Amino acid sequence: MLWLCLYLPRLPAEALGLRDAREVVVAQRGASRWLSCDSGRLAAGTPLATALSLNAELRALPRRPKAEQAMLLALAHGLYRYGSPVHAELRELDEVGALPQALIWLEIGASLRLFGGWPTLRAQVQALLAEQQHEAQLAVAPTRAAAALLASRGEPAYLPTQEALLAALASLPVSSLYWPHSEIEVLHSLGLRRLAQLFALPRAAFARRFGPERLRQLDQLRGLAAEPAQALLPPTQFRRRFELLGETAQVEGLLFALRRLCLELQAWLRARDTGLLALRLSCEHAQRRRSLQLLRLASAHRDGERLFTLLRERLMREPLPAPVRALELRSLELAEPVAIAHDLFDTQAQAQQNFQATLERVAARLGESAVWQPALQADHRPDRACQGERAGAVNAGDLPPRPLWLLARPLPLPGTPQLEPDFERIESGWWDGADQRRDYHSAEWQNARVWVYRPRDGEDARWYLQGLWG
């Protein structure tokens, strides 16, 4: 197996949506507080008191491990399309100054040929990370433990073979292990500085001194022990909540979180290879109140920026009823996205996509009732078969070819038009008092192609003009 590991050193800040350099995320144990990730010139692990002495304008914000875990899983679900199985873990050491390790693994052995090799796959993963504004360090190795160790050190290693892995591990310092500081100090006191020295120790003696769990972890680095873990699968529905740093009554204060949620939704849709037809945005207020925005699309797609634009237009249209504390985005209806074949010299496909996007924006800005489209109904009678429906409505079925231009009232013709051989017979409506029994033909009349019918009751032999072909 070949594992790609992503280590996210700034996940504590990303989970809070920090954009101000003066804001830092702080972990706490007892009375001790320290920085959970780098911030400008301040390194992760720096005591908060030291950081404040260097910059008195810092604003310390507590970590939100639940938000970090939710964001880690959302990113892992989006990465599913690049390899599987996928695993994610947020590791913690219960000691002062310890930094969390946010890790995602993908098995990419079967994906390399599909994506054209490691450089191409790496570029696509990095593009997804940049799109969602994540900072990550990548490494590839035959074991999950080794890939995590190399990624956490910031070394962009690509070690596809066991021989390359063993050579790289041998030279690493023992301090690179994610073990408590006290255990690392014991190793140093024994003169053990490199992993190669640990690997060379008698196994039984090492297990007696440091415990069988530490021996198992060293074996996992080299692929000598199994690495059991629960594989992740993208959920069947998307549901993500983003808690804001504080309440905001302005739509502009929601846009950063909203855009991030839309891009996470885009990655989830791509991972599941599906499209979106409807979603719900919940704005959470004080006292557990919520205001809802339901958005229905003109056609199924998975464009996160397009979704963000529509939701922004919808929020701008109506003032917020109260300050917002959190946003929740949820998929409601999924469908196969419309796949349009793009020809080098054909602009029709792009024009169709632009038209659908324009319809969605108009509906978002003016309301869904402002946009409608002709849609087929479950009725064969021409005056009832096509009715105005909201944009994106699903047609009730198929009918034979009919003109779009139908007269409000059929007009009797003074003569017999030149009929085409094919015709459509309609016998319907007896149950609602609007019985129709007619034979419809396309025909030529006064140099125009028309759609005409003649009643089949035998009492009226005239032809009637029902519609005109374009």
ZIPEUR-V35327 format. One record per backbone hydrogen bond with DSSP energy under -1.0 kcal/mol. CO is the residue of the C=O (numbers start at 1). NH is the residue of the N-H. If there is no record, write none. Layout:
co	nh
CO	NH
CO	NH
//
This chain:
co	nh
2	108
3	141
4	106
5	139
6	104
7	137
8	11
10	14
11	15
13	18
20	23
22	59
24	61
25	36
26	63
27	34
29	32
32	29
33	48
34	27
35	45
39	42
42	39
43	46
46	35
47	51
48	52
49	53
50	54
51	55
55	58
59	24
61	26
64	68
65	69
66	70
67	71
68	72
69	73
70	74
71	75
72	76
73	77
74	78
75	79
79	82
80	83
85	107
86	232
87	105
89	103
91	101
93	95
95	98
101	91
102	8
103	89
104	6
105	87
106	4
107	84
108	112
111	115
112	117
117	121
118	122
119	123
120	124
121	125
122	126
123	127
124	128
125	129
126	130
127	131
128	132
129	134
137	7
139	5
140	159
141	3
143	147
144	148
145	149
146	150
147	151
148	152
150	155
151	154
155	157
157	140
161	165
162	166
163	167
164	168
165	169
166	170
169	172
170	196
172	195
173	176
174	177
177	179
180	184
181	185
182	186
183	187
184	188
185	189
186	190
187	192
188	191
193	174
194	198
195	199
196	200
198	201
202	206
203	207
204	208
205	209
206	210
207	211
211	215
212	216
213	217
214	218
215	219
216	220
217	221
218	222
219	224
238	331
240	329
242	327
248	324
251	254
254	258
255	259
256	260
257	261
258	262
259	263
260	264
261	265
262	266
263	267
264	268
265	269
266	270
267	271
268	272
269	274
275	335
276	301
277	297
278	332
278	333
279	295
280	330
281	293
282	328
283	291
284	325
286	289
289	285
291	283
293	281
295	279
300	338
301	276
303	307
304	308
305	309
306	310
307	311
308	312
309	313
310	314
311	315
312	316
313	317
324	248
325	244
326	284
327	242
328	282
329	240
330	280
333	277
333	278
335	275
343	346
347	351
348	352
349	353
350	354
351	355
352	356
353	357
354	358
355	359
356	360
357	361
358	362
359	363
360	364
361	365
362	366
363	367
367	370
368	371
371	391
373	389
375	387
376	396
377	379
381	384
381	385
385	377
387	375
389	373
390	393
404	406
405	468
411	465
418	444
424	440
426	438
428	436
429	432
429	434
436	428
437	456
438	426
439	454
440	424
441	452
442	420
443	450
444	418
448	445
449	469
450	443
451	466
451	467
452	441
453	464
454	439
463	413
464	453
465	411
466	407
467	451
//
